[in-house]
Amino acid sequence: MSSSGRATPLSSSGRAATLRVAETTVKSHVTPVVAKLGVRDRVQAVVIVHRSGLAAGSR
């Protein structure tokens, strides 16, 4: 998260570097979430999570 408390948008490779895991690990966790939500990409998944109030600071 940034100093403003908002999540910082990162690519899968950027997120992997931050978490110190392989990019394939990030993708293997994101893919089922996107599928479960029935959306076409992670941007749509983020919108749903934010609107639902599940994301920290989304209220």
N, C-alpha and C positions, 0 to 999 in steps of 0.2 A: 504494500500500500504506500501511497505517497504521504507526504507530511499533512496533506489536507484530509486524510482519512479515506480517500477514494482509491479504489483498486487501480493499479497501473496496467494499462493494456500492453500485453506482451505477446509475441508470437510463441508458438510451441517451443521453438529453440530458445527463446529468451526466458520463458518460464522454466524450462529444463535447467538452464544455466543458473538461475536464481535458486532453484531447489536442489541443485547439484545431483540431478538424475538425468538419464538419457531422454532424448526427445521422444523416442518411441514409448517410453513410460508415460510421459504426459499425454501423448495421443491415445494410448491404450486406456487411459482413465477418462478422457474427454469424450471419446467416441460413443461409449455406452450412455453417457449422460445426454448427449445430443439425440441419440436414438430414442431413449426412454421418454424424452420430452416431445418427441415427434417434430423436431425443428430441422432446418436444413444445415445450420452451421452454429458455431459457438456464440456468435454475436446474438442470434435469436435466443439461445439458451440463457445468456446473460440478461437479456431483457426480461425474460420470464421470471428468472430468479429474483431480479431486482423488484419487479412489480409485485411479486408474491410476498415480499418482505423477508425472504430467507437470507438475503445478503446483509452483512453487517453494515449498518449505516443507511439502509435503504428506506427507512421509515420516515 
